[in-house]
């Protein structure tokens, strides 16, 4: 059975506003649900993209195994296996993939966490589609800890997926909603493992059976997940690492647009989305620049002034992330990735095998980095910055496509190649910090202030350039893992 549903996050206050609006007509059907989620102690099912639960609604108990759409952000396309059971012990036979996946480890399957929600359900027609609207409010509990749940799922019953996004925008006009990226199972596993509240990029698992279009969707949706998860952290705290990871997610996403440009070169929507992502990255960048300065600033009045400017920049970040513009961007991007016109264009490479596309893309960006970095010691800061951006794209392409080149020799070469890239990026990144520091200091009105010499660190420039040249030469000599 295939589901098509759009997941949305909202606050309790926003949920109240939606229920009071006329967008959700009539009286909702109300159910109280309690679910127990199962896995092995090492979370083998979660790592494989599966969830196993038994949900109780009154006297009825339903066991469900779900295979989540890998990398999906907001829009979930997934397979599931359901069956009635008599109690709270899962039935692990050949009717689901669990037994084949776990083998002997199936004996270790046990309850990991539980979810209790009050569910309100509406059925409505919107833009010619039949849509079930489900509002869940409740709690996830694991190991003595608990976290609130407040989310909406829009499930397509009849019609086209575009109607889900149209309804989501209508809901957002009544109360703020945001693209959801976590299933209840993921929320529970995060809580049960007491995971950190900052989220680095997840592994991108592409297969050779994928087309270039499918690879692009998977990569971009993974980036979206990383951004949204760190964005949620920033709503609750001014966390420099979460801000950094949110910017990393945006950089990776913008790089994905560049890497996969042959798929959507003539698409006006793609250009508009890239410009919005550039704007958002810039809005977050000001706070990050001040974080970098603050790390290097000596104690005293200068550090106090930079801290104040940093706090003001974070307030601006919070306002930006809370804006309708950012909420709309996330929905627009998710919709375009899933059902955008670029997929049906006759003159692009969307249907090309992902392996062939990856090989050509890696060759293209490697040539650009080699050519652009030939005279690193002689060029200006702007040119070195362009080399740095191309090196980032090559680095991200190497990460995005790594799973397509998984032979033993390829993995060994990949490790060496990415290591050389990281070294080059480190040197060019340090040079870029030196180049941008004077501009930030001028912007903050700190020119001539005591202690600014430590922020400029001009004495490091010559050695950093020499290190960058050496790193570039090492990258040029590194064997290509994709050939």
Secondary structure, 3 states (H helix, E strand, C coil): CEEEEEEEECCHHHHHHHHHCCCCCCCCEEEEEEEEEEECCCCHHHHCCEEEEEEEECCEEEEEEEECCCCCCCEEEEEEEEEECCCCCCCCCCCCCHHHHHHHHHHHCEEEEEEEEEEEEEEEEECCEEEEEEEEEEEEEECCEEEEEEEEEEEEEECCCHHHHHHHHHHHHHCCCEECCCCHHHHHHHHHCCCCCCCCCCCCCCCCCCEHHHHHHHHHHHHHHHHHHHHHHHHHCCCHHHHHHHHHHHHHHHHHHHHCHHHCCCCHHHHHHHHHHHHHHHHHHHHHHHHHHHHHCCCCHHHHHHHHHHHHHHHHHHHHHCCHHHHHHHHHHHHHHHHCHHHHCCCCCCCCEHHHHHHHHHHHHHHHHHHHCCCCCCCCHHHHHHHHHHHHHHHHHHHHCHHHCCCHHHHHHHHHHHHHHHHHHHHHHHHHHHHHHHHHHHHCCCCCCCCHHHHHCHHHHHHHHHHHHHHHHHHHHCCCCCC
